Amino acid sequence: MNNYNEKIRYFVHNEIEKTYHVTHTKTNPENKTITIDIIVEKYQENLDQIIIAKLKKYDLQDSKVVVYQTLKAKDNKSEIENLQKQLVDIKK
């Protein structure tokens, strides 16, 4: 497994997707950058460091990691109901 992109796919699948919901991954083999978009329940300030610590196991320790965290919407029901009420009021 000497292809950089293959290593990244394997790394993301085995180390990140088992714990987090990954929505997008982008790799740049030329400058060894990995960009990962993750949906999380709660923002984790040190998530990038957690991920970086696992790179060596996949011979990716020279890579730069950029992590974007998006908070998962928990309960939109009240907000949706409020918007529906506003739409009904607008139609009147």
Protein Blocks (a to p, Z undefined) as FASTA:
>chain_A
ZZfklmmmmmmmmmmmmmmccfbdcddfknopacdddddfbdcfklmmmmmmmmmmnopm
mpccddddddddfblmlmmmmmmmmmmmmmZZ
